[in-house]
Amino acid sequence: MPAQKLKRMLDRHSIRYISINHSPAYTARETAASTFVPRREFAKTVIVDLDGEKIMAVLPASRHVDLEALRGLAQASAARLATEDEFRESFPDCEVGAMPPFGSLYDKRVFVDQMVTEIDDLCFNAGSHEQILRMECGDYLKLEQPVVGAFAIKE
């Protein structure tokens, strides 16, 4: 199961979470709808190439990545969305597009949009298109220690 690595890490740090199984869903919008989670409370993970480095950008499912704002936040020269072929091998235990927002598990830097920090209970993909985890956002931020800034724009 893709979520086992993540669950072991959360258990090791005594972080409480809820695991929710759902029918297959392949976009953050579909996943939020199938689990009855408001899109603003569902965090999606987008892989972005910053000067050749693949990073995780975490933002509400109701938003898109403003690449220019993220580039500025990261003090990078160039930013673009990474293709699935470029990052697939970096997440061998995850289905493509269902990566949890934990770069620490995959040796990736994580950038979180400030809107995510305003969510009490954070929901996100747990490595598959059929399971999400829900946990306190404060626990996520404390454990992951991402770079936080404004880079999400309306759809």
Secondary structure as UniProt FT lines:
FT   TURN            2..3
FT   HELIX           4..12
FT   TURN            13..14
FT   STRAND          17..21
FT   HELIX           28..34
FT   TURN            35..36
FT   HELIX           39..41
FT   STRAND          42..50
FT   TURN            51..52
FT   STRAND          53..60
FT   TURN            61..62
FT   STRAND          63..65
FT   HELIX           67..74
FT   STRAND          79..81
FT   HELIX           84..87
FT   HELIX           88..90
FT   TURN            92..93
FT   TURN            96..97
FT   HELIX           103..105
FT   TURN            106..107
FT   STRAND          110..113
FT   TURN            114..115
FT   HELIX           116..118
FT   STRAND          121..128
FT   TURN            129..130
FT   STRAND          131..136
FT   HELIX           137..144
FT   STRAND          147..149
FT   STRAND          152..154
//
